[in-house]
Amino acid sequence: FVSNTSIFYESKKGFVLNLNFNKIGDRIAYIGTPKSIQPYGLDIYEFGRNIFDIQTGFNFGKGKNKNQQIRLNISDLFAQRSVFYQDNNQNKKFDSGDNELISLKNGQTITVNYSISF
């Protein structure tokens, strides 16, 4: 399953806030072969994780146009690891009885942007 939730707010004075939350459930990443052919021939699953992004900023400038923007973006605030595993004990969840194949630490990305429109 995938669940996406977003909240966006913009004030009349130019303040902007955008919050995004994504929840990804366990899913098949690669289809395996039957155990009769290969002992660890099971499907390979990707363990679900949460992703939270924040964007905040301010629109400003002369007159009604507010043609300048400054933004702060933080992507993947939780930076949870990505895990790929085989469900050896067939209990449909990732636990100590499973074969963990790959584990990657995801990083956060923080950016500051300034833009001007003509």
ZICOR-V695112 format. One record per residue. RES is the residue in three letters. SS is DSSP state (alpha for helix, beta for strand, coil for the rest). PHI is phi in whole degrees, -180 to 180 (999 if undefined). NEAR is the number of other C-alpha atoms within 10 Angstrom. Layout:
RES SS PHI NEAR
RES SS PHI NEAR
This chain:
PHE coil 999 8
VAL beta -134 10
SER beta -127 10
ASN beta -122 11
THR beta -134 10
SER beta -134 12
ILE beta -130 10
PHE beta -127 11
TYR beta -138 10
GLU beta -138 14
SER coil -86 10
LYS coil -67 7
LYS coil -87 10
GLY coil 107 13
PHE beta -74 16
VAL beta -128 18
LEU beta -138 16
ASN beta -133 15
LEU beta -117 15
ASN beta -128 16
PHE beta -126 16
ASN beta -123 16
LYS beta -116 15
ILE beta -113 15
GLY coil -84 13
ASP coil -57 18
ARG beta -150 15
ILE beta -73 14
ALA beta -95 13
TYR beta -141 13
ILE coil -86 11
GLY coil -91 15
THR coil -102 13
PRO coil -61 12
LYS coil -62 10
SER coil -67 8
ILE coil -92 8
GLN coil -142 10
PRO coil -55 9
TYR coil -107 16
GLY coil -85 15
LEU coil -66 19
ASP coil -58 17
ILE beta -106 20
TYR beta -105 23
GLU beta -103 20
PHE coil -69 19
GLY coil -65 18
ARG beta -151 16
ASN beta -106 16
ILE beta -127 16
PHE beta -128 18
ASP beta -119 18
ILE beta -128 18
GLN beta -132 18
THR beta -134 18
GLY beta -173 19
PHE beta -145 18
ASN beta -99 21
PHE beta -151 17
GLY coil 146 13
LYS coil -81 8
GLY coil 73 7
LYS coil -79 7
ASN coil -68 11
LYS coil 45 15
ASN coil -86 14
GLN beta -118 15
GLN beta -138 18
ILE beta -128 16
ARG beta -133 17
LEU beta -119 15
ASN beta -118 16
ILE beta -125 16
SER beta -104 17
ASP coil 55 20
LEU coil -55 17
PHE coil -77 14
ALA coil 48 16
GLN coil -71 16
ARG coil -76 16
SER beta -96 14
VAL beta -124 18
PHE beta -114 23
TYR beta -147 22
GLN beta -111 24
ASP coil -84 21
ASN coil -60 19
ASN coil -90 13
GLN coil 54 11
ASN coil -100 10
LYS coil 62 11
LYS coil -152 16
PHE coil -85 22
ASP coil -148 13
SER coil -66 10
GLY coil -83 13
ASP coil -100 15
ASN beta -98 17
GLU beta -80 17
LEU beta -94 11
ILE beta -137 11
SER beta -137 13
LEU beta -121 10
LYS coil -87 10
ASN coil -83 13
GLY coil -105 13
GLN coil -89 14
THR beta -123 12
ILE beta -122 13
THR beta -132 11
VAL beta -122 12
ASN beta -123 10
TYR beta -127 12
SER beta -141 10
ILE beta -136 12
SER coil -110 9
PHE coil -112 5
